[in-house]
Amino acid sequence: MPHTDDQRRIVMGVELEAYTIQLPAFEVSRRMAFPRKGVGESGERFGRDDSIGTEYNSRPFVTLREGLFLLKAGLRKYNRALYRSRSPTRAGRRLLMVGGWRDRYAGAHVHLSVAGHRLTRQEARQLAYHLHDHLPLFIAMGANSPVWADELSDVASNRILRASRIYFHVTRRAHLTSRTMDEMLYSPGRLLKPPTLEVRVLDSNLPEYVLAAAACMKAVALAWLDRKPATNHVSHHDYLLGRENAARDGMAARLCWNGTWMPATRCLSRFLAAYRPEMRKLDLPEDLATALQWLRDGVDGAQLIAEAARRARRERGRENGAAGENHWQSRFARRYVAAIDEILSGHTLPDFARRLGLEHPGLDGRRN
């Protein structure tokens, strides 16, 4: 796919929050994980989120290829087993990139700004106007929290469905604030951080899924820079309904495009057609193209996690002949650790799914 330097006009950054898997017990937890001191790059931050705990902030990037590399390289630094001097007897932790599991939410926040320019509030409001009615689609693409309170549910994004009134306040198309709990906001920046438009609707997820949605956001931003009109206008009632549908069903939801309701998979195809010139300007690596194709096939992150959890529940436990309902989380976690280690080491989304014991397109689409 051809690309141009036009893509460098929009600068992006990603914040990723995460649960952790405690080793060697393979227990899902909110215990903090940090890489070794001194391994971070300039602009990269390994921080602490007040709610979930572990938070990774990427350095800014101007191409999606660079972004995928930075996210994978940064998240891989949390794996202390890779360090030469690590004690083999010391317990380790791995990141669990999901939007929810126990009683806290983990998100993926995408920041957008204009290269070589301080984004003003008015400019951010204009960009938000173009992005707003696509947010239900982005929620569906980023849905990745089918487990809540340690139980598998029939919801794709428990994070959005349960926490919107507190953490992700619904916004209106022409209204943008700097309130930190809005689903999309103007972040005015600080001394070392430029102003950005922050989109907060994605669940924590694999870098491929996060950046597939981010690529769509960047396409909208490039169209806005070229003064093209917004492509999707829906009523606020339809926006709210589409948003809830996306949270419940992910890419199996029905969404609204200019007053017409359609499956989210078709809505994504409609989006990609509307922004074909902008998507062609992006240097999309093959891994992101694969993620977009899987989403068009209806396979979101929530479906991968739910199917892997169902498999773990169906299996009989190895300890004392326990039924599959017991210890299913540890069986899931054991496979997830192998899968996340593999995908952060340069392997692909299909490799990740196979490590979880899944095959695409053999996923059956069930949620529980």
C-alpha positions in Angstrom: 0.0 0.0 0.0 1.6 3.3 -1.0 2.2 5.9 1.7 3.5 9.5 1.8 5.0 11.9 4.3 1.5 13.3 4.8 1.1 10.8 7.6 3.8 12.6 9.6 1.6 15.7 10.0 -0.2 14.0 12.9 1.8 13.0 15.9 0.4 10.3 18.2 1.0 8.7 21.6 -0.5 5.8 23.5 -1.1 5.2 27.2 -1.7 1.6 28.1 -2.9 0.3 31.5 -2.7 -3.3 32.5 -3.4 -6.0 35.0 -0.5 -8.4 35.8 -0.1 -12.1 36.0 1.8 -13.2 39.1 4.4 -16.0 38.5 4.9 -18.8 39.2 1.3 -19.1 40.6 -0.2 -17.7 37.3 -2.6 -15.6 39.3 -4.3 -12.5 37.9 -3.6 -9.5 40.1 -3.2 -5.7 40.2 0.3 -5.8 41.6 2.6 -3.3 40.1 5.1 -4.3 37.4 8.1 -2.2 36.4 11.1 -2.9 34.1 14.6 -2.5 35.4 15.6 1.1 36.0 17.4 2.8 33.2 16.0 0.9 30.3 13.5 3.6 29.3 13.9 5.8 26.2 13.5 9.5 26.1 9.8 10.3 26.1 8.8 6.8 27.4 7.4 6.4 30.9 6.7 3.4 33.1 4.2 4.8 35.6 1.5 4.0 38.1 -2.2 4.5 37.5 -4.2 5.4 40.6 -6.9 2.8 39.8 -5.4 -0.2 38.1 -1.7 0.2 38.9 0.6 -0.5 36.0 0.6 2.1 33.2 2.9 2.4 30.2 3.2 5.7 28.2 4.8 5.4 24.8 7.0 8.1 23.4 5.4 10.2 20.6 5.4 8.6 17.1 4.5 9.8 13.6 3.9 6.6 11.7 2.0 3.5 12.7 5.0 1.3 11.9 7.0 3.3 14.4 4.2 3.1 16.9 3.9 -0.7 16.7 7.6 -1.1 17.2 7.6 1.3 20.2 4.7 -0.3 21.9 6.0 -3.8 21.5 9.6 -2.9 22.5 8.3 -0.9 25.5 5.9 -3.5 26.8 8.5 -6.2 26.4 10.8 -4.4 28.9 8.4 -5.5 31.7 9.5 -9.1 31.2 12.3 -9.3 33.7 13.0 -12.9 32.8 14.8 -11.4 29.7 17.4 -9.6 31.8 20.8 -11.3 32.0 21.4 -10.9 35.8 17.9 -11.7 36.9 17.8 -14.3 39.7 16.1 -17.5 38.4 14.3 -17.9 41.8 12.7 -14.5 41.9 9.0 -14.4 41.1 8.1 -12.5 38.0 5.1 -10.7 36.5 3.7 -10.5 33.1 1.3 -7.9 31.7 -2.4 -8.9 31.1 -3.7 -6.5 28.5 -7.4 -6.5 29.1 -9.9 -3.8 30.0 -11.1 -5.5 33.1 -10.9 -8.7 35.2 -11.6 -8.2 38.9 -12.9 -4.8 40.1 -10.8 -2.2 38.3 -10.7 -0.9 34.7 -7.7 -0.7 32.4 -7.8 1.4 29.3 -5.8 2.4 26.2 -5.8 6.2 25.6 -4.8 7.6 22.3 -3.3 11.1 22.0 -3.3 13.1 18.8 -1.6 16.4 18.0 -0.3 18.3 14.9 3.4 18.1 14.1 5.4 21.3 14.7 2.4 23.0 16.1 0.7 23.5 19.5 -2.8 22.2 19.2 -5.3 24.9 20.3 -8.5 24.2 22.1 -10.5 25.4 19.1 -8.5 23.1 16.8 -9.0 20.2 19.1 -12.8 20.9 19.2 -12.9 20.8 15.4 -11.0 17.5 15.3 -13.2 16.1 18.0 -16.2 17.0 15.9 -14.9 14.8 13.1 -14.1 11.9 15.4 -17.1 12.0 17.7 -19.7 10.0 15.8 -17.1 7.3 15.0 -16.5 6.6 18.8 -19.0 3.7 18.9 -17.1 2.0 16.1 -13.8 2.6 18.0 -15.4 1.1 21.1 -16.4 -2.0 19.2 -12.9 -2.3 17.7 -11.2 -1.9 21.1 -13.6 -4.0 23.2 -11.5 -6.3 25.4 -13.1 -6.8 28.8 -15.4 -9.8 28.7 -14.3 -10.9 32.2 -15.6 -9.0 35.2 -15.4 -9.9 39.0 -13.4 -13.0 38.0 -16.3 -14.3 35.9 -16.8 -14.6 32.1 -19.7 -12.4 31.0 -21.7 -12.0 27.8 -20.4 -8.4 27.5 -17.5 -7.4 25.2 -16.5 -4.3 27.1 -17.5 -4.3 30.7 -15.3 -1.3 31.2 -17.4 1.0 29.0 -20.7 -0.5 29.9 -20.2 -0.4 33.7 -18.0 2.7 34.2 -19.1 5.3 31.7 -21.0 7.3 34.3 -17.9 7.6 36.4 -14.7 7.3 34.2 -15.8 7.9 30.6 -18.5 10.5 30.6 -20.4 10.7 27.3 -19.7 13.8 25.2 -21.7 15.5 22.5 -20.4 16.1 19.0 -19.8 19.9 19.2 -18.8 20.0 22.9 -15.2 19.4 24.2 -13.8 20.1 27.7 -10.7 19.3 29.6 -12.4 17.2 32.2 -10.2 14.2 32.9 -13.1 11.7 33.0 -14.7 12.5 29.7 -14.5 9.9 26.9 -12.7 12.5 24.7 -11.0 15.6 26.0 -8.6 18.4 25.3 -5.4 17.9 27.3 -3.7 21.4 27.5 -0.3 19.9 28.0 2.5 20.8 30.5 6.1 22.1 30.3 7.4 18.9 28.6 4.1 17.6 27.1 2.4 19.3 24.2 -1.4 19.8 24.0 -3.3 16.9 22.6 -6.7 15.6 21.9 -7.1 12.5 24.1 -9.5 9.6 23.1 -10.2 7.3 26.1 -12.7 4.8 24.8 -10.5 1.8 24.0 -10.0 -1.1 26.5 -6.4 -2.1 27.2 -5.5 -4.5 24.5 -2.8 -6.0 22.3 -0.7 -3.3 20.5 -2.1 -4.6 17.1 -5.7 -3.9 18.1 -5.0 -0.6 19.8 -3.1 0.7 16.8 -5.7 -0.6 14.3 -8.2 1.8 16.0 -5.5 4.5 16.3 -4.9 4.2 12.5 -8.5 4.9 11.9 -8.3 8.0 14.2 -5.3 9.2 12.3 -7.1 8.8 9.0 -9.9 11.1 10.4 -7.3 13.6 11.6 -5.6 13.7 8.2 -9.0 14.4 6.5 -9.6 17.1 9.0 -6.3 18.7 8.3 -7.2 18.7 4.6 -10.5 20.5 5.5 -12.6 17.6 4.3 -16.1 17.4 5.8 -17.0 14.9 8.5 -18.2 11.6 7.0 -20.6 10.4 9.7 -23.4 12.3 11.4 -25.8 10.5 13.8 -28.3 11.9 16.3 -27.3 11.9 20.0 -30.0 9.2 20.6 -28.5 6.9 18.0 -25.0 7.7 19.2 -25.9 6.6 22.8 -27.6 3.4 21.5 -24.7 2.6 19.2 -22.2 3.2 22.0 -24.1 0.8 24.3 -24.4 -1.8 21.5 -20.7 -1.6 20.9 -19.9 -2.1 24.5 -22.2 -5.1 24.8 -21.3 -6.9 21.6 -18.0 -5.5 20.2 -17.7 -6.2 16.5 -20.9 -8.2 16.6 -22.8 -5.0 17.4 -25.1 -3.0 15.2 -24.0 0.6 14.7 -25.4 3.6 13.0 -23.8 5.3 9.9 -25.6 8.5 8.8 -28.9 7.2 10.1 -28.6 3.7 8.7 -28.1 0.8 11.1 -25.8 -2.0 10.1 -23.4 -4.6 11.6 -20.2 -3.1 13.0 -18.2 -5.1 10.5 -20.0 -3.4 7.7 -19.6 -0.1 9.4 -15.9 -0.6 9.6 -15.8 -1.4 5.8 -17.9 1.8 5.2 -15.4 3.8 7.3 -12.4 2.4 5.4 -14.0 3.2 2.1 -14.9 6.8 3.2 -11.3 7.3 4.3 -9.5 5.3 1.6 -7.3 8.2 0.5 -6.1 8.8 4.1 -5.6 5.1 4.8 -3.5 4.8 1.7 -1.2 7.5 3.1 -0.4 5.5 6.2 2.6 3.2 6.4 0.5 0.3 7.8 2.7 -2.7 8.8 1.3 -6.1 7.9 0.4 -6.9 11.5 -2.0 -3.9 11.6 -3.5 -4.9 8.3 -4.1 -8.3 9.7 -5.8 -6.8 12.8 -8.0 -4.7 10.6 -9.0 -7.7 8.6 -9.8 -9.7 11.7 -12.0 -6.8 12.9 -13.8 -6.8 9.6 -14.3 -10.5 10.1 -15.8 -9.8 13.5 -12.9 -11.0 15.6 -12.1 -8.4 18.3 -9.9 -8.8 21.4 -12.9 -9.6 23.6 -13.7 -12.6 21.4 -10.2 -14.0 21.7 -10.1 -13.6 25.5 -13.6 -15.0 25.9 -13.0 -18.0 23.7 -9.7 -18.8 25.6 -11.5 -18.4 28.9 -14.2 -20.8 27.8 -11.6 -23.4 26.8 -9.9 -23.1 30.2 -13.3 -23.6 31.9 -14.1 -26.7 29.9 -10.9 -28.5 30.7 -10.5 -30.6 33.7 -8.1 -29.3 36.3 -4.9 -31.3 36.8 -4.9 -31.0 40.6 -6.9 -33.7 42.4 -9.1 -34.2 39.4 -10.8 -30.9 40.0 -13.6 -29.9 37.6 -12.9 -27.4 34.9 -14.6 -24.6 36.8 -11.9 -24.6 39.4 -8.6 -23.0 38.6 -9.7 -22.0 35.1 -8.0 -18.6 35.6 -4.6 -20.1 36.2 -4.9 -22.3 33.1 -5.9 -19.3 31.1 -3.1 -17.2 32.6 -0.5 -19.9 31.8 -1.5 -19.8 28.1 -1.7 -16.0 28.1 1.8 -15.6 29.4 3.1 -17.8 26.6 1.0 -15.9 24.0 2.0 -12.4 25.2 5.7 -13.3 25.4 5.5 -14.5 21.8 3.6 -11.5 20.3 5.8 -9.0 22.1 8.9 -10.8 20.7 7.9 -10.0 17.1 5.4 -12.7 16.3 1.9 -12.1 14.9 -1.7 -12.0 15.9 -2.4 -15.5 14.5 0.6 -16.7 16.6 -0.9 -15.2 19.7 -4.3 -16.8 19.0 -2.7 -20.2 18.5 -0.8 -19.9 21.8 -4.2 -19.4 23.4 -5.3 -22.6 21.7 -7.5 -20.8 19.2 -7.7 -20.7 15.4 -9.2 -18.0 13.2 -11.7 -18.1 11.6 -12.7 -21.0 13.8 -13.9 -18.7 16.6 -17.7 -19.3 17.0 -18.6 -15.8 18.1 -20.2 -16.8 21.4 -19.6 -14.6 24.5 -20.4 -17.0 27.3 
